């Protein structure tokens, strides 16, 4: 049951992150879930200790979702940087 809840939370976080980073038209539901779950993992590992917020494993609430969202946005920014789409030409 927890796996289903994590996948739903990952899908929501991934979808919102893809809307923020304007990559929603390039990815579908499966990639939204992957971005949300990997972003939540990275946020739990790097951001949670710095911000003093628990991880999504502790509880699914607003602060943990926001930290997961921040991790997913950072993940999409890193992917965009390595793809070369983040570079701006003048």
Beta strands, then each sheet from edge to edge (+ up, - down):
end
